[in-house]
Amino acid sequence: MTTPPVQPQKKLRLMIHGRVQGVFFRNSMRREAQRLRVSGWVRNCSDGSVEAAVHGDSVAVDALVCWTQRGPELAHVERVEIEIEIDDGSYNGFEIIG
């Protein structure tokens, strides 16, 4: 019996700008992350942006990043800043914080 290959992991920090607060962005992102089995967190920022940290299979993380570039139906995403996050431990599930 062969074991499936282990997918490389990716951990990113995202800053999502545009009309992303008050449009169910965080809750929609949590549902999409759970569907993709990506862990991490998402929160609103005082400047009107949304910040997220995501961790998981690189293909799944890339799919979530693509999702953030459009967001839920009522959102209008202007840009997504992506940074590679240093390893500060692992996340358990996906949470809305702050």
N, C-alpha and C positions, 0 to 999 in steps of 0.2 A: 504494500500500500504506500502510495506516495503522498506526501503532505503538500498542500497548496503552498505556493511561494508566499513569503511574508512581504506585504506591501510596505514600502518606505513610509515613515511617518513624517508629518509636516506640522509645524506650529507657527502660526502667524498672528500678528496684531493688525486689526483693521480699523481705519477711521473712515466712516461713511458720511459724506456731506450732501446737503440738499434738503428737500422737504422729507425728512426721515423721522421726525418726532410727531406724535399725534396721529399716526397713520398705521398703527399696529405693526410697525417694523420689528420691534424687539420680539413680540410674541410670534410673529410669522417666521422670524429668523430661528427662534428656538424650535419651532415645529420642523422647519427644513433641516436644521442641524440634527435633530433626533431621527428624522427619516434617513439621513445620510450616515448616521452613527458617528457624528463629529461631536467632540466634547468641547467645553469652554464656557464662555459667558458673554453677555451683551448688556450694555447700559447706555442711557442717555447722558450726554455731556451738556454743561451749562451753555456752550456756544451754539447749541442746536444740532450738533452732529451726534452720531451714534458710534460708540467704540465697542469693539469686540475682540476677544482672544479665542482662537479656534485651534483645535489639535485633533489629529487623526490621520487616517489613511490619506496619502497625498492626493489620490484621485478624488476622494470624497471632499477633502478640504478645497481643492480646486473647483469642484462643482458648487460648493457653498459660496466661494468667492464670486463665481459667475452669477449666482443668485443675488448676491448683495448689490451687484451692479445695476439691477433693475428693481429689486425689492418687491414688496406687496403692491397690489393694484393702485392704492392711493398715494404711494410714495413717488417722489421725483428725485432720483439719485443723480447728483451732478458729478461726483467723483468718489473713488475709493482709494485711499492711501493704504499701501500694504507694506508692512515691515516684518522681517523674519524675527521671531521672538526668541530670546534666549531661553534656555531650559530652566524654568522656575518650578519644576514639578509637573505632575500630571493633573488633569481635571477629571472629575467624576460627574458625568452627565453634562447637560447644557443648561445654564441658569440665566435668568434675568437678575441683574444686581443693580443696586443703587437707585 
